[in-house]
Amino acid sequence: MRIVVASDPSNLPKLVGAAKSLSPEVIEAISTERVSVPVDKLVIADLRLNDCWTDVLSEREFDLMLLPSTRDFKEVGARVAARKGISYLSDAQELGLSGRLAATRMVFSGRGVEKLETSLPAVVTIDADSFEPVSGEPSSVDELGVSCSPKVNLIERKEREAEVDLSKAEIIVSVGRGLKKKEDLEMIRELASLLGAEVACTRPISADFKWLPEERHVGMTGVRVKPKIYLAIGISGQIQHVVGFRDAETVIAVNTDPDAPISEVSDYFVVADLYEVVPKLIEEIRRRKGS
Ligand SMILES: Cc1cc2nc3c(=O)[nH]c(=O)nc-3n(C[C@H](O)[C@H](O)[C@H](O)COP(=O)(O)OP(=O)(O)OC[C@H]3O[C@@H](n4cnc5c(N)ncnc54)[C@H](O)[C@@H]3O)c2cc1C
């Protein structure tokens, strides 16, 4: 079996790890930079646009093509599969091979797992973090000159200045719609600062109210975090939010509603008004710190 793996350099070692787990005869990897991965052939090509990736990948011969499940590669994968008239499967987390390709993927925001099977050849996008990275030297390296005339032209690409990397935070104080007005964020910030924590939020707080920047919203469409402590204040605990902190070590929630769904995923659930609890916490921490 011949597997072609194509990816940005950062995800390539995990993609190659996924390919190796299927014990193919040949692995060819395509990326934009040289990466130390143990493949039969590494092809380096200056590919920046989805149109160009689609053109180059559609010309490859393979039984299975693996791409990362990013927004761009999901588009590219679907286009390659459509051009070749072969199967396309997205967001795979486990792969197996016994004649047909078997895969699992998360559904309903992590509440369920779907098992799928497809014939080969196929294009599959995978959740790179579900696979162990591998390293080693490629047996051969090729530079591919690309002549691509994209229909969409890239005018400018700017890196977003990330204010914070929540995925690395050890303590997170996260706030939801239980907060009545933007000014009340000050007491949340104060509590976070006393705890040496980062402030995070639910999607309505960032996307609808714009009280906090998008990179602070946790959940399915936001950041996945794994802090030691996740303090959820005035958050109902809808599944789209909960998937974002399910790897937290300890979850403490404050909510006026004793039946709020967050009670089911909390280690400590405080049924109380945040406007009483937060000032008391601030006062108590200050007292203990002597400040
Ligand atoms: C496709 C899709 C993707 C989504 N992705 C995300 C995502 O990535 N992240 C995300 O967060 N959401 C996401 N959502 C939205 C999600 O479904 C919920 O609507 C959202 O998480 C609810 O936010 P909340 O808990 O702040 O608000 P609410 O659900 O309104 O909950 C507010 C809570 O505050 C409590 N409360 C009220 N007053 C007080 C008080 N004084 N003291 C203490 N508690 C109080 C209430 O009892 C309630 O439980 C998504 C939705 C869709 C459809």
The ligand as an SDF file (V2000), in Angstrom:
LIG
                    3D

 53 58  0  0  0  0  0  0  0  0999 V2000
  -22.2140   25.1180   16.7620 C   0  0  0  0  0  0  0  0  0  0  0  0
  -22.0480   25.7130   18.1270 C   0  0  0  0  0  0  0  0  0  0  0  0
  -20.7820   25.8310   18.6520 C   0  0  0  0  0  0  0  0  0  0  0  0
  -20.5980   26.3770   19.9210 C   0  0  0  0  0  0  0  0  0  0  0  0
  -19.3330   26.4600   20.4240 N   0  0  0  0  0  0  0  0  0  0  0  0
  -19.1680   26.9590   21.6690 C   0  0  0  0  0  0  0  0  0  0  0  0
  -17.8670   27.0190   22.2630 C   0  0  0  0  0  0  0  0  0  0  0  0
  -16.8530   26.6510   21.6540 O   0  0  0  0  0  0  0  0  0  0  0  0
  -17.7580   27.5150   23.5060 N   0  0  0  0  0  0  0  0  0  0  0  0
  -18.8410   27.9560   24.2380 C   0  0  0  0  0  0  0  0  0  0  0  0
  -18.6730   28.3850   25.3720 O   0  0  0  0  0  0  0  0  0  0  0  0
  -20.0740   27.9030   23.6970 N   0  0  0  0  0  0  0  0  0  0  0  0
  -20.2670   27.4370   22.4440 C   0  0  0  0  0  0  0  0  0  0  0  0
  -21.5100   27.3980   21.9190 N   0  0  0  0  0  0  0  0  0  0  0  0
  -22.6210   28.0090   22.7040 C   0  0  0  0  0  0  0  0  0  0  0  0
  -23.1330   27.0290   23.7470 C   0  0  0  0  0  0  0  0  0  0  0  0
  -24.0880   26.1830   23.1600 O   0  0  0  0  0  0  0  0  0  0  0  0
  -23.8190   27.7880   24.8940 C   0  0  0  0  0  0  0  0  0  0  0  0
  -24.8260   28.6350   24.3660 O   0  0  0  0  0  0  0  0  0  0  0  0
  -22.8410   28.6420   25.6960 C   0  0  0  0  0  0  0  0  0  0  0  0
  -21.7250   27.8900   26.0880 O   0  0  0  0  0  0  0  0  0  0  0  0
  -23.5610   29.1370   26.9310 C   0  0  0  0  0  0  0  0  0  0  0  0
  -22.7800   30.0950   27.5600 O   0  0  0  0  0  0  0  0  0  0  0  0
  -23.0060   30.4690   29.0830 P   0  0  0  0  0  0  0  0  0  0  0  0
  -22.8410   29.2640   29.9230 O   0  0  0  0  0  0  0  0  0  0  0  0
  -22.1300   31.6490   29.3280 O   0  0  0  0  0  0  0  0  0  0  0  0
  -24.5050   31.0380   29.0940 O   0  0  0  0  0  0  0  0  0  0  0  0
  -25.8400   30.4070   29.6270 P   0  0  0  0  0  0  0  0  0  0  0  0
  -26.1010   29.0760   29.0220 O   0  0  0  0  0  0  0  0  0  0  0  0
  -26.8670   31.4640   29.4600 O   0  0  0  0  0  0  0  0  0  0  0  0
  -25.5620   30.1600   31.1870 O   0  0  0  0  0  0  0  0  0  0  0  0
  -25.4380   31.1800   32.1160 C   0  0  0  0  0  0  0  0  0  0  0  0
  -25.4090   30.4910   33.4870 C   0  0  0  0  0  0  0  0  0  0  0  0
  -25.1590   31.4640   34.4850 O   0  0  0  0  0  0  0  0  0  0  0  0
  -25.9350   31.1360   35.6190 C   0  0  0  0  0  0  0  0  0  0  0  0
  -26.1160   32.3750   36.3750 N   0  0  0  0  0  0  0  0  0  0  0  0
  -26.9250   33.4270   36.1030 C   0  0  0  0  0  0  0  0  0  0  0  0
  -26.7570   34.4000   37.0060 N   0  0  0  0  0  0  0  0  0  0  0  0
  -25.8430   33.9560   37.8900 C   0  0  0  0  0  0  0  0  0  0  0  0
  -25.2480   34.5130   39.0410 C   0  0  0  0  0  0  0  0  0  0  0  0
  -25.5700   35.7530   39.4610 N   0  0  0  0  0  0  0  0  0  0  0  0
  -24.3480   33.7950   39.7230 N   0  0  0  0  0  0  0  0  0  0  0  0
  -23.9880   32.5420   39.3220 C   0  0  0  0  0  0  0  0  0  0  0  0
  -24.5200   31.9580   38.2080 N   0  0  0  0  0  0  0  0  0  0  0  0
  -25.4350   32.6610   37.4980 C   0  0  0  0  0  0  0  0  0  0  0  0
  -27.2240   30.5740   35.0680 C   0  0  0  0  0  0  0  0  0  0  0  0
  -27.8590   29.7420   36.0390 O   0  0  0  0  0  0  0  0  0  0  0  0
  -26.7220   29.7970   33.8520 C   0  0  0  0  0  0  0  0  0  0  0  0
  -26.4560   28.4350   34.2090 O   0  0  0  0  0  0  0  0  0  0  0  0
  -21.7190   26.8520   20.6640 C   0  0  0  0  0  0  0  0  0  0  0  0
  -22.9970   26.7160   20.1160 C   0  0  0  0  0  0  0  0  0  0  0  0
  -23.1630   26.1700   18.8750 C   0  0  0  0  0  0  0  0  0  0  0  0
  -24.5500   26.0500   18.3200 C   0  0  0  0  0  0  0  0  0  0  0  0
  1  2  1  0
  2  3  1  0
  2 52  2  0
  3  4  2  0
  4  5  1  0
  4 50  1  0
  5  6  2  0
  6  7  1  0
  6 13  1  0
  7  8  2  0
  7  9  1  0
  9 10  1  0
 10 11  2  0
 10 12  1  0
 12 13  2  0
 13 14  1  0
 14 15  1  0
 14 50  1  0
 15 16  1  0
 16 17  1  0
 16 18  1  0
 18 19  1  0
 18 20  1  0
 20 21  1  0
 20 22  1  0
 22 23  1  0
 23 24  1  0
 24 25  2  0
 24 26  1  0
 24 27  1  0
 27 28  1  0
 28 29  2  0
 28 30  1  0
 28 31  1  0
 31 32  1  0
 32 33  1  0
 33 34  1  0
 33 48  1  0
 34 35  1  0
 35 36  1  0
 35 46  1  0
 36 37  1  0
 36 45  1  0
 37 38  2  0
 38 39  1  0
 39 40  1  0
 39 45  2  0
 40 41  1  0
 40 42  2  0
 42 43  1  0
 43 44  2  0
 44 45  1  0
 46 47  1  0
 46 48  1  0
 48 49  1  0
 50 51  2  0
 51 52  1  0
 52 53  1  0
M  END
$$$$
